[in-house]
Structures are given as structure tokens and as C-alpha cells.
């Protein structure tokens, strides 16, 4: 008798995730489509159509969304929005198919990029975004451009041009906001951060304020070149804010411009060739969006590189703790500040016991593993504001600001106990136990206290701890 294996039913969590994806995508596309229809000029296609860019952004940011049911929910959301506003079924199917072709093209092309490029964190990321947006816009325009002939009596080339340019600018102003969104947790600010923002409020808001003024100037001054007025302010924003913030400001500005052009508030729609003029203005807006996004992306990549270089210069390559130089530089400043307040500072000098025998019996790779795991254990034990660094070889130091002798001894004993009771795997089949000797020194809050004195005293205490048999804490 042949056994038939039936597929296991989906767990409730997986089913819930899929239903959530369907609901999120369907609702987002429906609302964005209705908004786009409201901005549609009388007698032609929508001036600002955010639905395609939003759908593409959601799929790229959440690849788990890209399932057949979710794609179908987007397809039906397009249909419902158009049919609910009086469109015929045949033309609605045509336009919806064009929208879906463009989005799917963009999704497949984004799949060729790495995570950093999709999040606009590399210098060339915005150029890739531009190329993919252009390809997706062309695919949608080729599929749906002929609708202009049926609906509005325009030739295919005019419909193709308008659809391509409009779709391109929509992608360039909306997609970056979705792709660069850092997550809601990034917006949680501590009280200290809020106070600092309030102190620097004017300086922080100047680029955005200038952008607002330049946007107003486009209407007050007018003329075909007015759309370029905000460019200097956008560049300043790109140099001052994150990629996400710059993207959000660019979206608000360009979205307003697109609607303003379609309603005649800005120059571009009142010329004899209104369609060609509108396409030209939209293309100009797309290029305006491209500039600050490129600057912001390059600036973000530069800052990330500087952060990595600074971290590499200040941290030990093997253990990830502070390097000796960084520990000394920060330590001198901490001891000086604590002494000026009359507060004590303690220092723990740590040395892994019998480390040479680990290298001799198990090899240097095992020794590196021991040092790495030892540093991890100590890092989990010390407090957030304590300074932890590798002084050299198997010697480490922990600086405890504002800490008296009793508390320093308690911390040292806690470190010693954690290390003693931990087993370190040095291979798949072998693990060893280690211990640590600790020398403790503390200042008395005197104004002349210095790090050099603490280091010397704690080093002497460490030597005494080792002479007592190791795995002990000794106080200078």
C-alpha cells in the first residue's frame, strides 16, 4: 500500500503573517490609487500616482510579501479603486495590467542588488535606483501608453512619454522614503537626546526652513525656472540630515510640485502643448529629486566609512575591546573629571591565568578564542559606563568612574566568578575552563589623581594576586 504524504497545515503564525501582508498591501494600494485618481487632470492620466511606487517599495523592503496572494490583493485593489470612481472594466484591466508590469519589473531588478544598495547606503545606490525606476517606468508605459489613444484621443507616443515621465518621477520621490526608512524604533529618543535637540533646534531646522521658503518662492516668483529654486536648500538638507529625512523632504516638495503643475499653480501646464510641457516639467522634477538623494547617499556612505575607521582605530581587532591607546586617552579624561568633582575612580587590572599554556597545548587559534570569549564575558559583567580595554597580550583593564573600593571589589569578584564558572569551547569537541587574577586600585578623590598612578598601583596588586596562587582579587 502506497503512503501518501499530505502537506502539513500552516501554523497560525505563518497564516497570520500572510493575512497581514495581504491586508497591508491591499489597503496601501487602494488608498494610494484613490489619491492618485483625485489628482487626475480632467481629460488625461493621473498627475501624481503613488500606488506603484508604494507597492514596489513594500515588496522590496519585505520580500516575504512577494507571494501570489499578496500580488493578487494589489491587483484587485487597483481594480476596486478605478471601478469605484466610474471607470469601465476593460480599460481598468488594461491600466491595472500596466501598473503591475511596471512594479514586477522593478521588483525583479531590485532583486539583483545587495542589501546596502536597496537601502541606499552606497555611493552608487541612487544611480541604481534611477536605472531601475526608468526600466520599470518604461515597461509600464509600453504596456499602458496606448490607453491614451482610446481614452483621450492622444497618439501612442504622447501617452508613452507622459506615462514614462510621470512613473519615473513618482518612483524617484516615493521609493527612497520607503527603502531608507530606519524603522519606528529609531524614532524613540531619550530625555537627554530630546534636551540636546531643543538646544540645537534652530540650527537643526535651518535647512528645512530654507527649503520651505524656496518652495514658496517658486509660486511667488514663477516662471519655467522656478522649479529649480529649492535645489540649494535640498542640497543643504542632504548634507545635514539622514538619507531618510532627505528623502521625506524631497517627497513632500516634489509631490507638492507635481500637484501644483497639474493644477496650473506652477508654470508648465498652460503652454499651447500642455501635454509636452507637463512631461518636461515632470522630468525636471525627477532630476531635482535625483540630486539631493545622491548627495545624501554619498554622505551617509562617507559617515559610515568614517565610523568604521574610527572604530577600527579605537578597538582591538581580536577582542573588540578598546585598544590600549583609546583606553588611555579616554581614561585620562575620565580620571581628571572625577578628580575635579572629588569623586573616586577605581581600576581593575585583569590577567588571564596560565594563558601561555593554552597557546602551548592547544595552539594560538585556541588562545585567540579564549581571549575573545574572555572579553565577551567581562563585557557582559561590567556596567554600561565602565571603560574596558585590552592593555596588551592577555592583560585587560576596567576603569570604573565614580566607584569606591567596596563596589570595585564586588565588581572584580563578580568578574572572577563569571570567568571561573564558564566553559570556553576551543573546537567542536574540546572545551576548557580558565580563571583570571585581578588587581584593584582606587583613588581617594584627590585633585591630583591620575591614570598613571592607578595603572601602577593596580599592576602591583595584580602581581600580588598572581603570587598568591592566581584566581584571586587583590587590592592595592
C-alpha positions as CSV (number, residue, x, y, z in Angstrom):
1,X,0.0,0.0,0.0
2,X,1.4,3.3,-1.0
3,X,1.7,6.0,1.6
4,X,0.5,9.5,0.5
5,X,2.2,12.4,2.3
6,X,-0.1,15.3,2.8
7,X,1.3,18.8,3.3
8,X,1.2,20.0,6.9
9,X,-1.2,22.7,7.6
10,X,0.2,26.2,8.0
11,X,0.9,27.3,11.6
12,X,-1.3,30.1,12.9
13,X,1.7,32.5,13.0
14,X,2.5,31.9,9.3
15,X,-1.1,32.3,8.3
16,X,-1.4,35.5,10.4
17,X,1.7,36.9,8.7
18,X,0.3,36.1,5.2
19,X,-3.0,37.6,6.0
20,X,-1.3,40.7,7.4
21,X,0.8,41.1,4.2
22,X,-2.4,40.8,2.1
23,X,-4.2,43.4,4.2
24,X,-1.3,45.8,4.3
25,X,-0.5,45.7,0.6
26,X,-4.2,45.7,-0.5
27,X,-5.1,48.7,1.7
28,X,-2.0,50.7,0.8
29,X,-2.5,50.2,-2.9
30,X,-6.3,51.0,-2.6
31,X,-5.7,54.3,-0.7
32,X,-2.8,55.3,-2.9
33,X,-4.8,54.6,-6.1
34,X,-7.8,56.6,-4.8
35,X,-5.4,59.5,-4.0
36,X,-3.9,59.3,-7.5
37,X,-7.3,59.4,-9.2
38,X,-8.2,62.5,-7.2
39,X,-5.1,64.3,-8.7
40,X,-6.0,63.2,-12.3
41,X,-6.5,66.2,-14.5
42,X,-9.7,66.4,-16.5
43,X,-9.1,64.5,-19.7
44,X,-5.9,62.7,-19.0
45,X,-3.9,60.3,-16.8
46,X,-3.1,61.0,-13.1
47,X,-0.5,63.7,-12.4
48,X,0.7,62.0,-9.2
49,X,0.3,58.2,-8.9
50,X,2.0,56.9,-5.8
51,X,0.4,53.5,-5.8
52,X,3.0,51.8,-8.0
53,X,6.0,53.1,-6.1
54,X,4.4,52.3,-2.7
55,X,3.7,48.7,-3.9
56,X,7.2,48.3,-5.2
57,X,8.7,49.7,-2.0
58,X,6.7,47.4,0.2
59,X,7.7,44.3,-1.8
60,X,11.4,45.3,-1.9
61,X,11.5,46.1,1.9
62,X,9.6,43.0,2.8
63,X,10.4,40.2,0.4
64,X,8.2,37.9,2.4
65,X,5.3,39.9,1.0
66,X,6.0,38.8,-2.6
67,X,3.7,35.9,-2.7
68,X,0.9,35.2,-5.2
69,X,-1.9,36.0,-2.8
70,X,-0.3,39.4,-2.0
71,X,0.3,40.3,-5.6
72,X,-3.4,39.4,-6.3
73,X,-4.5,41.6,-3.4
74,X,-2.7,44.5,-5.1
75,X,-4.2,43.7,-8.5
76,X,-7.7,43.7,-7.1
77,X,-7.0,46.9,-5.1
78,X,-6.2,48.7,-8.4
79,X,-9.4,47.4,-9.9
80,X,-11.6,48.4,-7.0
81,X,-10.2,51.9,-6.9
82,X,-10.7,52.5,-10.6
83,X,-14.2,50.8,-10.8
84,X,-15.4,52.7,-7.7
85,X,-14.6,56.0,-9.4
86,X,-16.5,55.2,-12.6
87,X,-14.0,53.6,-14.9
88,X,-15.0,50.9,-17.4
89,X,-13.9,47.3,-16.7
90,X,-12.0,46.8,-19.9
91,X,-9.9,50.0,-19.6
92,X,-9.4,49.3,-15.9
93,X,-8.0,45.9,-16.6
94,X,-5.6,47.5,-19.2
95,X,-4.3,50.2,-16.8
96,X,-4.0,47.8,-13.9
97,X,-2.0,45.3,-16.0
98,X,0.3,48.1,-17.0
99,X,0.8,49.1,-13.4
100,X,1.5,45.5,-12.3
101,X,4.0,45.0,-15.2
102,X,6.0,48.1,-14.1
103,X,6.0,47.0,-10.4
104,X,7.0,43.4,-11.1
105,X,9.8,44.6,-13.5
106,X,11.2,46.9,-10.7
107,X,10.9,44.1,-8.1
108,X,12.9,41.7,-10.3
109,X,15.6,44.2,-10.9
110,X,15.9,45.2,-7.3
111,X,16.5,41.6,-6.5
112,X,19.8,41.9,-8.3
113,X,21.1,44.4,-5.8
114,X,22.6,43.8,-2.4
115,X,21.0,44.9,0.9
116,X,23.1,48.1,1.2
117,X,22.1,49.3,-2.3
118,X,18.5,48.6,-1.7
119,X,18.7,50.7,1.5
120,X,20.5,53.5,-0.4
121,X,23.7,53.1,1.8
122,X,26.3,53.1,-1.0
123,X,27.5,55.9,-3.3
124,X,26.1,54.3,-6.5
125,X,22.8,53.3,-4.8
126,X,20.8,56.2,-6.1
127,X,22.1,55.7,-9.7
128,X,20.9,52.1,-9.4
129,X,17.6,53.3,-8.1
130,X,17.3,55.7,-11.1
131,X,18.1,53.0,-13.6
132,X,15.6,50.5,-12.1
133,X,12.9,53.2,-11.9
134,X,13.5,54.1,-15.5
135,X,13.2,50.5,-16.6
136,X,10.1,49.9,-14.6
137,X,8.5,53.1,-15.9
138,X,9.3,52.1,-19.5
139,X,7.8,48.7,-19.0
140,X,4.6,50.2,-17.6
141,X,4.5,52.9,-20.3
142,X,4.9,50.4,-23.1
143,X,2.1,48.3,-21.7
144,X,-0.4,51.1,-20.9
145,X,0.6,54.0,-23.1
146,X,-1.9,53.0,-25.8
147,X,-4.7,53.8,-23.4
148,X,-4.2,57.5,-24.1
149,X,-5.4,56.9,-27.7
150,X,-8.5,55.1,-26.5
151,X,-9.4,57.4,-23.6
152,X,-8.3,60.8,-24.7
153,X,-7.6,60.7,-28.4
154,X,-3.9,61.2,-27.9
155,X,-1.3,59.4,-30.0
156,X,0.6,56.4,-28.6
157,X,3.9,58.4,-28.3
158,X,2.3,61.1,-26.3
159,X,0.8,58.6,-23.9
160,X,4.1,56.7,-23.7
161,X,6.0,59.8,-22.9
162,X,3.6,61.1,-20.2
163,X,3.3,57.7,-18.5
164,X,7.0,57.1,-18.5
165,X,8.0,60.5,-17.1
166,X,5.2,60.5,-14.5
167,X,6.0,57.0,-13.4
168,X,9.7,57.8,-13.2
169,X,9.3,60.9,-11.0
170,X,6.8,59.1,-8.8
171,X,9.3,56.3,-8.2
172,X,12.2,58.7,-7.5
173,X,10.3,60.7,-4.9
174,X,8.5,57.9,-3.1
175,X,10.7,54.8,-3.2
176,X,13.7,56.4,-1.3
177,X,11.4,57.1,1.7
178,X,10.3,53.5,1.9
179,X,13.7,52.0,1.2
180,X,15.6,54.2,3.6
181,X,13.0,54.1,6.4
182,X,15.0,53.1,9.5
183,X,12.2,51.6,11.5
184,X,9.9,53.0,14.2
185,X,12.4,52.2,17.0
186,X,14.8,54.7,15.6
187,X,12.4,57.5,16.5
188,X,12.5,56.7,20.2
189,X,14.6,59.4,21.9
190,X,15.9,59.5,25.4
191,X,15.3,62.6,27.6
192,X,18.9,63.7,27.1
193,X,18.6,63.4,23.3
194,X,15.4,65.5,23.4
195,X,17.1,68.2,25.5
196,X,20.0,68.3,23.1
197,X,17.6,68.7,20.2
198,X,15.9,71.6,21.9
199,X,19.2,73.3,22.5
200,X,20.2,72.9,18.8
201,X,16.7,73.4,17.5
202,X,17.4,76.5,15.4
203,X,20.5,75.0,13.8
204,X,18.8,71.7,13.1
205,X,15.8,73.3,11.4
206,X,17.5,75.9,9.2
207,X,17.9,73.6,6.1
208,X,14.3,72.6,6.3
209,X,13.2,76.2,6.9
210,X,15.1,77.4,3.8
211,X,13.5,74.6,1.8
212,X,10.1,75.8,2.8
213,X,10.9,79.4,1.9
214,X,12.4,78.3,-1.5
215,X,9.2,76.3,-2.2
216,X,7.1,79.4,-1.6
217,X,9.4,81.4,-3.9
218,X,8.6,79.0,-6.8
219,X,5.0,80.3,-6.7
220,X,5.7,83.9,-5.8
221,X,8.4,84.4,-8.5
222,X,7.0,82.0,-11.0
223,X,8.4,81.2,-14.4
224,X,9.7,78.0,-16.0
225,X,12.9,78.0,-14.0
226,X,11.1,78.4,-10.6
227,X,11.1,74.6,-10.0
228,X,14.9,74.8,-9.6
229,X,14.7,77.3,-6.7
230,X,14.7,74.7,-3.9
231,X,17.8,72.9,-5.2
232,X,20.3,74.7,-2.9
233,X,18.1,74.1,0.1
234,X,17.7,70.4,-0.8
235,X,21.5,70.0,-1.1
236,X,21.9,71.6,2.3
237,X,19.3,69.2,3.7
238,X,21.2,66.3,2.1
239,X,24.4,67.3,3.9
240,X,22.6,67.9,7.2
241,X,20.1,65.1,7.5
242,X,20.0,61.3,7.0
243,X,19.0,59.7,3.8
244,X,15.5,59.0,5.1
245,X,14.9,62.6,6.3
246,X,16.2,64.0,3.0
247,X,14.0,61.5,1.1
248,X,11.0,62.6,3.1
249,X,11.6,66.3,2.5
250,X,12.2,65.6,-1.2
251,X,8.9,63.7,-1.4
252,X,6.9,66.5,0.2
253,X,8.5,69.1,-2.1
254,X,8.2,67.1,-5.3
255,X,4.8,65.8,-4.5
256,X,3.6,69.4,-4.0
257,X,5.2,70.4,-7.3
258,X,3.6,67.7,-9.2
259,X,0.1,68.6,-8.0
260,X,0.9,72.3,-8.4
261,X,1.9,71.8,-12.0
262,X,-1.1,69.7,-12.9
263,X,-3.5,72.4,-11.4
264,X,-1.7,75.3,-13.1
265,X,-0.3,76.8,-9.9
266,X,3.2,76.4,-11.3
267,X,4.3,77.1,-14.9
268,X,4.3,74.1,-17.2
269,X,0.6,73.3,-17.9
270,X,-0.6,76.5,-19.6
271,X,1.5,76.4,-22.8
272,X,0.0,75.5,-26.2
273,X,1.4,72.0,-25.9
274,X,0.2,71.3,-22.4
275,X,1.0,67.6,-22.5
276,X,4.6,68.0,-23.7
277,X,5.1,70.9,-21.3
278,X,3.8,68.8,-18.3
279,X,6.1,65.9,-19.3
280,X,9.1,68.3,-19.5
281,X,8.3,69.8,-16.0
282,X,7.9,66.3,-14.5
283,X,11.2,65.2,-15.9
284,X,12.8,68.3,-14.4
285,X,11.2,67.4,-11.0
286,X,12.6,63.9,-11.3
287,X,16.1,65.2,-11.9
288,X,15.7,67.6,-9.0
289,X,14.9,64.6,-6.7
290,X,17.9,62.7,-8.0
291,X,20.5,65.3,-6.9
292,X,19.9,65.6,-3.2
293,X,19.3,61.9,-2.9
294,X,22.7,61.2,-4.4
295,X,24.3,63.7,-2.1
296,X,22.6,62.2,1.0
297,X,23.5,58.7,-0.1
298,X,27.2,59.5,-0.7
299,X,27.3,61.5,2.6
300,X,25.8,58.5,4.5
301,X,28.4,56.2,3.0
302,X,31.2,58.5,3.9
303,X,30.0,58.8,7.5
304,X,29.6,55.0,7.8
305,X,33.2,54.6,6.5
306,X,34.5,57.2,9.0
307,X,32.6,55.4,11.8
308,X,34.2,52.1,10.8
309,X,37.7,53.6,10.6
310,X,37.2,55.3,14.0
311,X,36.0,52.1,15.5
312,X,38.9,50.1,13.9
313,X,41.4,52.7,15.3
314,X,40.0,52.7,18.8
315,X,39.2,49.0,19.2
316,X,41.3,45.8,19.5
317,X,40.8,43.8,16.3
318,X,40.6,40.4,18.0
319,X,38.5,41.1,21.1
320,X,36.5,44.2,20.1
321,X,37.5,45.9,23.4
322,X,39.1,49.4,23.4
323,X,42.7,49.4,22.2
324,X,45.4,50.5,24.7
325,X,45.8,53.9,23.1
326,X,42.0,54.6,23.1
327,X,41.7,53.2,26.7
328,X,44.5,55.6,27.9
329,X,43.1,58.6,26.0
330,X,39.6,58.1,27.4
331,X,40.9,57.1,30.8
332,X,43.0,60.2,31.4
333,X,39.9,62.3,30.7
334,X,37.6,60.3,33.0
335,X,40.0,60.3,35.9
336,X,40.6,64.0,35.5
337,X,36.9,64.8,35.5
338,X,36.2,62.5,38.5
339,X,39.1,64.1,40.5
340,X,37.8,67.6,39.7
341,X,34.5,66.6,41.3
342,X,36.2,65.0,44.3
343,X,34.8,61.6,43.2
344,X,36.8,58.3,43.4
345,X,37.8,56.2,40.4
346,X,38.7,52.6,40.5
347,X,40.7,50.5,38.1
348,X,40.8,46.7,37.7
349,X,43.8,45.1,36.1
350,X,42.9,41.7,34.7
351,X,45.2,38.9,33.6
352,X,44.1,35.5,32.2
353,X,45.8,32.8,34.3
354,X,48.2,30.4,32.6
355,X,47.4,31.8,29.2
356,X,50.8,30.7,27.8
357,X,49.9,27.1,28.5
358,X,46.8,27.5,26.5
359,X,48.8,28.5,23.4
360,X,51.4,25.8,24.0
361,X,48.9,22.9,24.5
362,X,46.0,23.9,22.2
363,X,47.5,26.3,19.7
364,X,47.3,30.0,19.0
365,X,43.8,29.7,17.4
366,X,42.6,28.4,20.7
367,X,44.3,31.2,22.5
368,X,42.6,33.7,20.4
369,X,39.3,32.0,21.1
370,X,40.0,32.2,24.8
371,X,40.8,35.9,24.7
372,X,37.7,36.7,22.6
373,X,35.4,34.7,24.9
374,X,37.0,36.2,28.0
375,X,36.4,39.7,26.6
376,X,32.8,38.9,25.9
377,X,32.2,37.6,29.5
378,X,33.8,40.7,31.0
379,X,31.8,43.0,28.7
380,X,28.6,41.4,29.9
381,X,29.6,41.8,33.5
382,X,30.8,45.4,33.7
383,X,28.4,48.4,33.7
384,X,27.5,50.5,30.7
385,X,29.6,53.5,31.7
386,X,32.7,51.5,32.6
387,X,35.7,51.6,30.3
388,X,37.0,48.2,29.2
389,X,40.2,47.8,27.1
390,X,43.0,45.4,26.2
391,X,46.3,46.7,27.5
392,X,48.4,44.0,25.9
393,X,48.6,40.3,25.4
394,X,46.3,38.6,27.9
395,X,46.1,41.7,30.1
396,X,43.0,43.8,30.2
397,X,41.8,46.8,32.3
398,X,38.5,48.1,33.5
399,X,38.1,51.7,34.6
400,X,35.2,52.3,37.0
401,X,34.2,56.0,37.2
402,X,32.7,57.3,40.5
403,X,33.3,53.9,42.1
404,X,34.7,53.4,45.6
405,X,36.7,50.5,46.9
406,X,33.9,48.2,48.2
407,X,31.9,48.4,44.9
408,X,35.1,47.9,42.9
409,X,35.9,44.8,44.8
410,X,32.4,43.5,44.3
411,X,32.6,44.0,40.6
412,X,36.0,42.3,40.5
413,X,34.7,39.3,42.4
414,X,31.7,39.1,40.0
415,X,34.1,39.1,37.0
416,X,36.3,36.5,38.6
417,X,33.3,34.2,39.4
418,X,31.8,34.5,36.0
419,X,35.1,33.6,34.3
420,X,35.8,30.8,36.7
421,X,32.4,29.2,36.1
422,X,32.4,29.5,32.3
423,X,33.5,26.8,29.9
424,X,35.1,28.0,26.6
425,X,34.8,25.9,23.5
426,X,38.1,25.9,21.6
427,X,36.9,23.4,19.0
428,X,33.9,21.3,18.1
429,X,34.9,18.6,20.5
430,X,37.0,20.3,23.1
431,X,36.4,23.0,25.8
432,X,38.5,24.4,28.6
433,X,38.0,26.4,31.8
434,X,40.1,29.4,32.7
435,X,40.5,31.8,35.6
436,X,41.5,35.4,36.0
437,X,43.6,37.3,38.5
438,X,42.6,40.8,39.3
439,X,44.4,43.8,40.9
440,X,42.3,46.6,42.2
441,X,43.3,50.2,42.8
442,X,41.2,53.2,43.7
443,X,41.8,57.0,44.0
444,X,40.6,58.8,47.1
445,X,39.0,61.7,45.1
446,X,42.1,63.9,45.4
447,X,42.5,66.6,42.8
448,X,45.9,65.3,41.8
449,X,44.7,61.8,41.0
450,X,45.9,60.4,37.6
451,X,45.5,57.3,35.5
452,X,49.2,56.5,35.5
453,X,49.1,56.2,39.3
454,X,46.1,53.9,39.1
455,X,47.7,51.7,36.5
456,X,50.9,51.4,38.5
457,X,49.0,50.5,41.7
458,X,46.6,48.1,40.1
459,X,49.5,46.4,38.2
460,X,51.3,45.9,41.5
461,X,48.1,44.5,43.1
462,X,47.8,42.1,40.1
463,X,51.3,40.9,40.6
464,X,50.5,40.1,44.2
465,X,47.3,38.3,43.2
466,X,49.3,36.0,40.9
467,X,51.9,35.4,43.6
468,X,49.1,34.2,45.9
469,X,48.2,31.4,43.5
470,X,46.0,33.2,40.9
471,X,42.3,33.3,40.5
472,X,42.1,35.9,43.3
473,X,41.3,39.6,43.7
474,X,44.0,41.7,45.4
475,X,43.6,45.3,46.5
476,X,46.5,47.8,46.2
